[in-house]
């Protein structure tokens, strides 16, 4: 029996003339009818090229309408959409392509010089972002798509960041993408009047699934952001009358330092969301000072990425909390002995729901280690307070054990970040013969500010227990970041070896 819920087709019938997508760079607009017609044409073109159910279709492109064209085309014919991380080296991209073996790869004209890099792997390439691609989006539509497609069939494969090893392909079914969107719409009260601008890369689950798909499903508008530049972002938020936006903490860090942030009231914005990494508390301060609603969430490629809800009012009182589980997912915290935690006790965050991933591509053992009895073992540590609000403490692998004591880097990072002279900070554990691990802090000072190690140590002593105080302070001009704006702690360890 065919899975009959082609929700884009249905949305196009309900809201044919509503603007679905806008390109920030060109200001080109597409209605829901146009978006659906394009994906129908691309689906017919793919079938004409011999694409079958289960075949992988790659895309190497910045945020561009082709991402939606190919995702929805794949959903109509049962193919698997694989957005490729263009910020990786060509060697890394080739390794991913070898792993997922797409039959076709769409390559944006910005990366057209890379087309020859995939022919020896067995993948054919076609261009997107130019006139030849537009002929594909108007390709004559064939007969109705009759392939049997079920909710559990794979729809997309998003590769993890790979900061601790080789990237893994996270297989997301129609069901997981659909339920993440429905859960988000209902739990966050999204409506067809909502408008977002998306600067997160579409090869990342935050760019694709956090807000873009939910807002399109409910009939709102998604503005595809070009490169993030804080003053221009503020201009675009106001120009397109955005109501909701998701940025990573690094972006907010740059945003709140602009003159434009100080002088605008963001008249149409309902909520600013932060994700991908824990948010420094001074960002909360900046938004509270302007009486703007701000909160953070939590997710991962393997689940969601949306899992919690917190009201803006609670977010100010429960700073640092991601809130309570959303309507259609379950959360538990588990200790190392397998028992669930008590109130305010730290444990591994485990998630269950129909939005969870299906499996890792070509990684059966990793799948078994991560997905147990329907529960996604996130590898993140969290605690829950007396009122049921969850707080992310940090990555399980990032926890520092020094002299037998557990140290959570986030606690130290938050305190150091409150120092008026510190711009950014990251804390990791480094090997130590005496203590097993030592706490090390990497710090960027604000312009014209000077701090020495003794002053930093004295500041830490005000709030932190003795074993939590960094034994090593390293001053840098810039913190290394991953392609989605997270601090790259693997590179910090490399830096520590030469400092």
N, C-alpha and C positions, 0 to 999 in steps of 0.2 A: 504494500500500500504506500502510495506517494505521500510524503510530508507536504501538506497543502498550504502551510502558512508562509507564503511569500509576502512578508509584511511590508516590504518596500512597494510592491505592486499595490497592496491594499492602501498604504499611505498615499500613494500617488492618485488613487481613485478618490480618497477622502479629501485630500488637500492638493489638487493638481496644480494650482497656480501660486501656492505658497512658496516663498523662497526657501530652499533647502540648504544650499551651499553658496558661499561667496569666497572668491579668492582675494585675499588682502592685497597681494602684489599687483593684480590687474584690475581689481574690482569687478571682475566677471561674475555673473550670478546665474544660478541654475534653479529652476523650480523643481518640485517633486516629480512632476510629469517628465520633465527633461532628464532628471537623474535616473528615473526608472527606464525611460526609453534608451538612454545611453547604455545602461547595464544589460538590457535585453539585446541590443545590437552587439555589444562586446561578447556576450554569451554565445550568440549565434556565430560570430566570427571565430571564437575559440572552438566551437564544435566543428566548424568548417575546416579548421586546421587539424582536426583529429583528436582534440582534447576529450578525454573520457573521465568518468567519475573516479575520483581518487587521485587523478594526476595533479601534480603541484605546478602552480603558476607563480613565478617570482616577480618582484617589482623592486627596482633600485631607483628610488626617486625621493626628492624632498617632498614636503607636504603639498599634494597636488590632487586634483579631482580624479586622476586615474586610480588613486588608491581606493576610492569608493566605487568607481566603475568596475574594477577587477574584483573587489571583495563581493559585491552584489552579483556580478556575473557568475563567479564561482558558486555562490549560494544557489543559483538557479539551475546549474548543471551538475552539481556534486563534486566540483573540483576543489582543491585546497589552495587558498591564497597564502603566499609566503612573502611578506614585506621584508626586504633586506636592509640591514643597518649600513647605510652609506658612509657612516663615520669610522668604520673599521678600515684596516689596511686591506689592500687588494688580496693579499695572502689569506687573511682571515675570512673575507667574503667568499673566496674560492673554496675554502674548507667547508663553509656552510652550504654552498651550492653543491659540493660533492656529497654532503650528508643528505640533503633533501631531494637531490636530482630532479629539479623542475624541468618540464618539457619545454616551457617557454619562459623567457624573462623579459619583462618590460623595462626598458632603460631610458630614463629621462635624458633629454638632450644635454643637461648639465654634466652627465656622466657618460656621454656617448663614446668617449675615447676608451672606455672599459669594455665595450661590446665584444671585442676580439678575445677577451680574457676567459670566455666561457664556452667557446666552440669546442675546445679539446675535451671538455667535460661531458659534452653531449647535449647541451642546452642551446636552443635557438633563441635569438634575441629579436625584439621589435622595439621601435622607438615610441616614446610617449612625450607629450609636451610640445608637439609640433603639428604641422598641417597633416602629415601622413597619418598621425594617430587619430585625428578628428574624422578621417574617413572610416576608421574602424568603429567609432562611436555612432556612425550613421549607417553601418553595415545592414543590408536587408535582413529583417527578422525572419527566421525560419518558422516552422510549425511550433506549436506550444511545446515547451520542454516537458518530456514525458518520462524522464529517468526517475526511478524510485529513489527518493531521498528521505531519510528518516532523521529525527531530531538528534540522534546519537552519532550520525555521520560527521566526520571532521569537516570543518569549514575553513579554519585558519591555523597557521602554525607561526608562532612568534618565538624567536630565539632569545634566550636569556642573555644577560650582559656578559657572562663569562669572566668576571673579575677574579674568580677563584678556580678557574679551570676552563675547559673548552665550552663554548656556548651549547646549550641543549635546546632542541626544538620542542616547544610546548604546544601540544595539539589541542586546539579548542574546537569543540563540536558546535553545531547549530544550537543545541540546547544550552551550552554554557554561555555563549554570547547572548542568546535571547533572554535567559534568566538573569544574567547580570544587568541587562538593560531594564527589564521589567522591575527588578528589585530596586534599582536606582531611581527609576521614574516614580515609583510608589513611595519609597522610603524618603526620598529627598523632595517629593512634591513638585517634580518638574512639570511644565505645561508647554503647550504649543507656542506660548509667548516668549519662551526662554531663548536667549541668544548667547552663544559662547564664541570666543576666539581661541583657536587651538594652536599653541606654539610647541607643544610636546610632539616629538617625531612620531609619525604614524607607523613606524616599524616597532614602536613600543606600545605595550598594552595601555599605558596612560593616555597616549595620543589617540588610539583607536577606540578603546572600550570604556574609558572612564566617563567621558562626557559626549564624545562625538556620536556614537551609536545610540545611546539613550535619548539624546536630544533629537536625532533624526527620527527615531521610532515614535516619539510623542508629537512630532510635527513642528519642532522649533527650527532654528537656523544655526548652522555651523560655519564660522568664518575660518578658513584655512590660513593660519598665520605664516608669514614668511620668517626670516631670521629674527630671533628675539633681540630687540633693542629697547631698553626700558622707556625712554621718552616716547618713541613711536608706538609702543604697546599702549601706553596711557591714551595717546591720541586716538588709536583705533578702538579701544574700549568705549570711548565716548562717541566716536563717529558712528560706529555700528550699533550703538545703544545696547551694549552687552548687559546681561543680567547676572551671569555666573561665569567664573573662569577658574581653571585649574592650572597652577604653576608650581614649580619645584622651589624649595627654600632658597636656592642660589639665585633664582630669578627674582624672588621677593626681596632678597638682600639688595639687589641692584635697584629694584623698583622704588623702595622706600627712601633711597638716598638721592632721588632726583628732585629738582625744583618742581617739575610737573606734578609729582605726587603731592607735594605740599600745597599746591595752588588749585587743584581740582577737587570737586566734591563727589565725582563719579555718580551723577544723578540717577542713572538707570540700574546701577549695580545692586543686586540683592545680597550676594555672598561671594567672598573670595575663598577659594579652596587651596590648600597646600597638600602635596603628596610626594611620594617617591622616597622621602627621607624625613626623619624627625625635624621639626621646625624650631629654630632658636626662639626663645621667649621674647626677645626684643622686637621681633616682627609682630607679635601679638600687641606689644605696647604701641607700635607705630599705627596700627589700624584702630586700636581703641582710642587713641588720642584724636583721631579724625572721626570717631563714631561710625566706623565702617565694620560691617559684619565679616568676621574672619574665623576660619576653623581649619583643622587638618583632618585628613583621613588616613586610611591604611589599606593597602592591597598588594598584590603580587601577580605576576603573569599567570601563575598556576591557579589563582582563585580570584575571580572578579575582573578588574581589580578593586571593585567597591564592596566593602564588607561591614562598615559601621556608619552610624548616623549620630550626630550631635547637633543640638540647636546652637545658634550663634550666642544665645544668652548663657547656656551651660558652658560653651567653649571659653568664655571669659572667666568664669568661676573655676572651671576644671581645666586650667591651662595645661596643655600637653596631652590631654586626653583625646582619643579618637572617637570616644562615645560608646554607644551600645550596639550590639549586632543589629543589622538591618532586618527587614521583615521576613525575607525568605532565605536566611542562612543561620547556621548554628556555630557557636564558638565555644571552645573549652581550652583551659590552660592545664598542662600536664607536667608533673615533676619527673625527674630522672627515673623514679621507681614506677612510673606508669600511673600513679594516683593523681587525681585532680587537686589543684591548689586550694588553699584557704584564702580568705580575704587578705589582700595586700601581699600575698606570697607570689614570688616570681616563678613562672613556668613557661614551657614552650607553647606558643599559640598554634592551635589546630582548628581548621575550618572545614565545615561540611555544608554542602548545598549543591543544587543542580547547576550552579555557575562554575563548578570546579573543572579543572582540565581533565582530559581523557587519559593521556599518557605522554611520555617523552618519546620523540621519534628516534628509533634505533637505540633506545636506552632502557631495556627491560628492567635491569637491576635498579637503576636510579628511580624508575617508576615505582617499583615495589618498596623502596626505601622512603619515598615521599608520600605515596597514596596508600594508606592502610585502612581497610574497612570503610572506605569512603571518606576518610578524614585526610585532609592535606596537612602534612607536617611542615609547617612554614620555615622552621629554623630560626624564627624570631622569638624573643623572650618578651613577656608582658606580665602585667599584674592587673587585678581588678579591685576597685575600692568597695566600701560598704554599700554604696548606692548602685553598683553594677556598671560603673564607668571603667573602660579599659585604657591602660597606658602602655605604650610600647617602650620597653626598656633598652632593647638593642638586639643585634644579631647574636644567636647562640654561639657562633664561631668567633664573634668579636669579644665575648666575655673574657675578662682578664682574671686569672687566678694567681694572686701574688701572696706568697707566704701562707697559702691555704685559704685565703679570703677571696670571695667573689667580688669583683669590681665591674660595674657597668659603665662603659665609657660615656654614655649619654648624660648621666648625672654630672660628671665632671665637665663635660662640654657645655652644658647649660649654665653651670656656675661661672666658668671662665668667660663665656660669651656675655655675661652681664657686666663684666669689667668695662668701664667707659673707654679704655684705651685699646681694647681688643676688637678687631674687625671680624675675624673668622677663626675657628679652632676645630681641631680634630684630635681625638685621643685614641691610642692603640696600645696593645701590649707588645713588648719586645722581650726576647729571651734574656734571662738573667741567671747566672750560676747560683747565686745565693737564694733568691726569692722564687725561682722558677720563671716568673715573668715580672717585668717592671712596667709601671704606668709611664707612658710617654705622651707629651702634649705637643702638637705642632700648631704654631700660632702665627697669625698675621696681625700686625699692629696697625691701628689707624694712622693716617698721615700725620707726621710731626710728633707722634707719641713715642716715648721711649720707656721701656720696662726692662729691668734686669731679672735674672733668675731668682734672686733673693726676694725681690718685691712680688714676683709671681707666686713664690712659695708661701709668703706671708698672707697673701690674698686667699689662697686655697685653705690655709689653716683656719680662717674665719668660719668656714662652713663644713669642710670635708674632714672625715676621719683620717688619721695619720697614714694608714695604708693606702688610702685613695689618692693622696697627693702625688702628682707626677714626680718621678725621680729624674726625669729628663725633660727639659723644655727646649724645643727647637724652633727658632724664628725663621719664617719663610716669607717670600714676597707674594707667593700664590700657592693655593692648595690644589693638587691635581684632582681633576674631576673625570667621571665616566661620561659616556655619550648622552646620558639622561640627567646630568647635573649632580649626581651623587659624588661625595668625596671618595676618591679611589684609595682605599687604605692599603691595598696591595702595593701601590707605588710609594706610599709613605714609608713602608718597611724598607723598600729599596733605597729611599732617600736617607733613612736613618743609618744605613751602612756606610755612607760616605760623609756623614756629618759628625 
